[in-house]
Amino acid sequence: MAFPQSAPYLIIGAGIHGLSTALHLARRLKATGKGTGEDILVIDKTGIAAGASGIACGVVRNNYFQPAMRELMAHSVGHWEANQKAFQYNPVGYMQISAESMHEDVATIYEQQQAIGYESSFIEGAEACDAYMKDIFSDWRAKGITSVLHEKKGGYAHNAAAIYALAKMAEEEGVRILTGVTVTGLKFANGASSAVTGVETDKGEIACDYLVIGAGPWVRDFWSMAELPETISIKGADGEMHDDIPMWKFWQLEEGVLRVDPESFKTNDGNLPPVVHVDTDAPLYSDVDGSLITDEMWGIYYKPDFNFGGIQGGAMPYKVETPVNEVAIDPYGPSSPEFIASPEFAHMWVSALAFCNERFSGTMPKFHKEPSGGIGCFTPDSFPVFDVFRENCYIIADSNHGYKMIGVGELVAEEITGGKSALLEPFRFSRYATGKLHPVSHSPYPWS
């Protein structure tokens, strides 16, 4: 296509949020008679699924301590289920397997899942948990487990394939997708209005009536382009205002693949297993030399994945200590060395796999170094912000919850066309100033 000079609706980012928003916005414009998909332009500096969405592990779950997150995820799970074939979605379920320190939190999650009709089972007590897990995996041997939350919904999708499917569905609605265009700045109205009037790119300017930013971990850069505050004030649980809190923080996410036949990790009855997530404070010893790796709380997740060609998963991320403005997001680029999981992660993760299932003992040489993980950009409380800024700029700041939240685009499209989403209301930027924060769990993961 010729380089466009303008678009009524301009969306930055050809990943899970940008394309989902484009698809559903096109449908709503048509349904309401307010326009068509041809009024929507999606731009991306690289290509479809070239960023975080294209390398995500693809896990879809509802395991959240926060009621608002749980309801939002239940909505997205419905989208995955409705498009199972197109999104290459595997509805195998999800298991949160936990130590006693998380027992009460997980029990609360189970109770509230039942309240919203989200099917799950909850097993309590060390002996009952061990028996339940061995009924699924005969070689189960994890220690320090006192609760198992088994979500019967959820599972995982093949990362990039789902994003390409979204792109195809959007294009069928008339949406234009233009790749290889880097946004370098935003343009604003003169006078009393603070609205965005367009964007500056390395190919030229594009005027717009409405701008949507769905750029994943690059949201910090667009936040800065929009001249929004680098630090904010947050009203804490103590009722006091806490000032000069950085708006963004970064965590390094490490994932990997164990190159064993995915068929080798099935349940006792020969089926694909649920996604397995284990959080425990039991000491973890090396499967290579028996040395102590950690005696503090640790967690891993894993699943057999034919798309990755083995057992794919990850472990707890670690905080990036580099000053926020100096963090380079480009480790998501496919050739970047930072993209490769560290030897320390590989040693820990494979040893943890062996801690859980005996079949993985002795498999350290089969760990495969390939691009996975990357840098995640988090909000101050590690939960998403979905809100309008500068009158007509909708920012989707997913705080690294992104891939599983495929339904958020439908809710954003509803709001862009004049509606209000009750599911998105708890995620407004104003919650920081008013103290309407989400409850915090005992999970070792920043997004749980």
N, C-alpha and C positions, 0 to 999 in steps of 0.2 A: 504494500500500500504506500501511497505518497505520504510524506511526513505530515501529520495532521496539525493544523494551526489552532484548532479548538475542539472541545468536547463538552457537552452539557454536564456529563458526569465523568470525572477522571479518577481512576483508581491506581494507586502505586503499589505494586507487588503482585507477581503472578504465582503466589503460593496459596496455601489453604484458605486464608481469609480473603485475600483479594479476589480470587476466582469464585469462591462461594458467594461473596457479596455481589459480584458482577452477575452471576447466574440468577440469583433470586431478585436482584434489583430489576433485571430485564423482564422477568416474569411479572413483577408487581407493576412496573410501568405499563406493560401491555394490558394487565387485568384492570387497571384503574383508568386506562385511557390517557395517561399522562406522558406517554412516549413509547419507545421501543428499545430493544437491545442495541440498536445502531446508535443510540445516544450515549452509549457507554464505551469508554476507552480504558483498557488496562495496559499499563506500561511496566517494564521491568528492566533493570540494568543488564541482566544476563539472559535469562530465559525462563520458561515455565519449569517450576519445581527445581530451580537452580540453587535455592537457598536452603533454609532449615527444613522446609516441608519435604524436600526431595531426599533428605538423608535421615529423617526421623525414623525411630524404631517402629512407629505405626501402631503403638498400643492404644486401645480404646477401653477406658475404664470409668467407673463411677465411684471409686474409692476415695471419697473426700470427707473430711471431718466437718467441713463448712456446709451448712444447709444450702446456701445460694449456689455454691459450686456443684453440689449434688444434683440440684434441680436443672441447672444449665447443662450438665453432662448427660442427664437422662434424655433431654431434648435432642442432643447431638447423636446419642446412640440410636435414636429413632431414625435419623437420617442415614446412618451407616447401614442399618437393617433394611431400610427401604431401597437402597441402591447397592445391595450386597455384591451382585455380579459385576456391575460397572466399576465399583471401587475396589474390587478384588479383596473383599472384606471376609475375614474368617471369624465367625461368631462362636468362638470356643469358650468364652467366659474368662474370668480373671480371679486370682486368689491372692488375698492379702494375708500373709502368714507372719504372726507377730510374737514378740516377747511380752512378758508380763507388764512392762512399763507402758505398753500401748493398748493393753487389754480393755481398759475402760473407754478409751477413745474409739476403738474399733467396735465395741458393743454399741456405742451411740450411733455410729455410722449404720450399723445393721438395723437398729430400731427405726431410724429415719428413712432408710431405704424401703422398709416395709410400709412406712406411712405414705410414701409416694408411689407404691406399687411396683418397686424395682426388685425383681426376684433375686433372692440370695439366701444362703444358708450360713449359720453361725455355729461354730464348734468351739467349746470352751474346755480348758483343762489340759494339762500336758499329755496324759494318757489317751484321752479322747482324740486330741489333735493328732497324735502319733498314729493311732489306729486309722483315723480318717485318711491321712496322707498315704499310709501304706496300702490302703484299699485302692488308692489311685496309682501309686508308684510302689512296687514291691521293694525297690532299693532305697526308699526314703530313709534318711538317717540324721536329719537336722536336729540339733539340740536347742534347748532354751525356748521352745515354742509353747505358748499357752492359749492361743486363739487362732482360729482360721476363719476368715470371711470369704466365702466362695460365691462370687457374683456369677449368676448363670447367664447374664448378658455380658456384652463387651467382647473383647478379643483383640484382633489386630488386622491391619490392612497392609497391602504392599505399597510402601510409601509413595514413590513417584508415580506409580500407575494410577493411584487414586487422584492425584493432582491433574494428570493429563486427562483423565476422564472428566473432571470438573471443567477443564478448559474446553474440551469438545462439546460438552453440554451448553456452556456459555456461548460458544461460537454458533451453535445451532440456533440460539436465541437472537443472533445478530450482533453479539458483543465483538468488538475489535480488540485484539491482543497484539501489542507492539513490543518486541524485545530488543535488547541492545541499546536501550535509551537510559542514560544516567541522569537523574534529577540532581541539579546543583544548587537550586534555591527556589524559594516561593515568592510570588508577587502578591502584593496586598493593595486594597482599595485606598484611595486618598480620602482625607476628610474624617468624618465621624465614624464611618464604618471600619471595622477591622477585618473584614472578610478577605479570603484568599481569592484572587482573580485569575491565577494561573501558576504555572511552574516554569522554571528555567531548566533546560536540559543541555546536554552536550551536543544535541542535534538542532536545538532551536527552542523557542518558547511555545507553550501550549496553554491557551486560555481555557478556563472552565467556569462553570456556574457552581459546581459542588465538587469538593475534593475528599477522597477517602484514602487514608494511609493505612495499609495493611502489610507493613514491611518487616514483620517479625523482629529479629534481634537488631535490625538497623533503626528501630523506632527512635532511639536516642538522637540520631542525627537529624531526623525529620522534626523531632520535638524542638531541637535547636533552631532549625530553619524557620519554624513557626514562631520563634521568639518567645517560647514558653519558659517558665522558671526552671533553673537548674537545681534549686533547692526549694523545699516546701516546709510548711508547718503542719504537724500532725497532733491532733488531740488524743492523748493516750487514755488508757483505761482508768488512770488516776484522775482524769479530768483536767490535767495540766496540758498546756500547749508545749510541744517540743519543736524547736525551731531549727532551721538550717539542716534539714534532713535531705540528703541527696535523692533526687528523683529516680535515679537509675543506679543499679549495681549489676555486676556480672558474675556469672558462675561458669566454670569449665565443666562441660558435660562429657563424660567418657563412656563410650560403648564399644562393643567389639563382637567378633564372630568366632566361634569355635568350629573349625572345619571338620565336623563329623556328619555323617548321614542324618539329615533331619528325621528320617524314618526311624532312627534308633532311639528317639525320645518320644515315645507314645505311652499312653496309659496302659494299665494291666489288661484292659479289654480291647486294646489295639486301636484306639482312637487318638486323634490329635489332642494334646492336653490343653488345659487353660493356660493363660499367661501366668507364670509363677513369680510372685514378689515376696521376698523374705526379708524381714527386719528383725534382728536379734542382737542381744548383748552377750551371747555365748562367745568365748574366745575363738578366734579364727586362726588356725595353724596352716602353714604352707603345705600344699600337696606335693611340693617338690623336695623339701628338705626337713620338714617338720618344725621349722622355726615359727615363733609367734608373729603373726601379722598385725593383729590388733586384739585388745581385750576391752574395747569400747564398743558402743552401739554401731552396727554396720548394716547395710542393706544392699540387696541385688535384685534384679529382675531378669527373666529369661524365657525364651520360647523357641520351639523349632520353627525355622522360617525358610521355606524353599526359595523365596526371593533372594535371601542373603546366602543361601547355600550352606546352612549349618544351624548351630544354636546361636541365636542373636540376643543380646541384652546389654545391660549396663549396671552401674553401681552408683552410689551417692556421688554427686558432683562436689567440687571444691570451689571456694570463693576465689575470684581473681583479685589480687591485691593491687594491681596496677591502678593508678588514678583513673577515674571514670572517663575523663576526656581523652585519655591516652590509649584506651582499649581499642585495638583494631578488630573489627568484626570480620575481616576477610578470611580468617581461618575456615569459614564455610566454603571457600573456594576449593574445588576438587583437587588442586595440585599443591595445596598448602601443607607444609610439614606439620603444622600445629594440629592438623586434622587427625593425625594418627594417634591412637591410644598409647599411653605411656607404658613402658615395661612394668612399672609398679602396679598400674591398673590391671594389666594382663595377669600378673602373678596373683593379685588379690581376687580377681573375678573368677578365674579358673579354679583356684583353691576353694572359693565359696561355692561354686557349682559342685565340686566334689564333696564339700561339707553337707550339701543338701541331697544329692543323688550319687550313690556309689559308682554308677556307670561312668561318671566323669572323672574318676580318679585316674591319674596317669596321662591325662590328655593335654597337659601344658604345651607340648610341642605342636599341637594342632591349632593353637591360637593364631588367627589370621589378622595381620596388620593391614587394615584398609580404612579409607575415610569413613568415620562414624563419630557421632557426638558433635562437638563444637562449642561455641560460646553462646550462652543464653543471657538475654537482657531482662532483668527483673525490676518490678516496681518496688517502692519502699516496703510494702507488706507482702510482696511476692504473689499478689493476686492481680488479675487483669484490670485494666481500665478501658471501658468502652464509653466514649463520650464525644460531644461536639465542642470544638474550640474555634475561636475566631469566626463565629457565626455559621460557617458552612464547611468546616473541616472536621470530618469524622475520623477520630484516631482509634484504631484497634491495637491496643497494647496488650498482648496476650500473656506477658510475663512467663513465657515458655510453657504455657499450657496448651499451645496452639493446635497441634495436629489433630488431636482427638475432638477438638471443638468445631467440627465441620458445619454444625448447624448455626453457628454464630452469624454467618453471612446472611441467613434468612432473617434473623432478628434485626440486624443492622439495616438491611434493606427495608424492613417494615418502618424503622424509625426515620430513615432518609425520606420516605414517602409520606411522612406525616403522622405515623402511628407512635405508640409508646410500648416498649417491651418490659413487662414486669420482671422477666428473667434477667434482663440487663441492668435493671434499676440498682441492685446492690453494688454495681461495679462502676459507679460514677466517680469522677475525680473529687467531687465535693466530700466524699466520705472521710478524707484525711482531715479536713478542717472541722468536720462535725463529730469526728470520733466514732462514726458508724463502721467500725472495722470488723473484719472477719475473725472468728475465733481461731486460735492457734493450737495445733495438735502436738503430740510428742514424737511425731515422725522425724527421722533424721533427714528427710528430704525437704528442701525449702519450699516446694510447691504443694505440700500436703498439709 
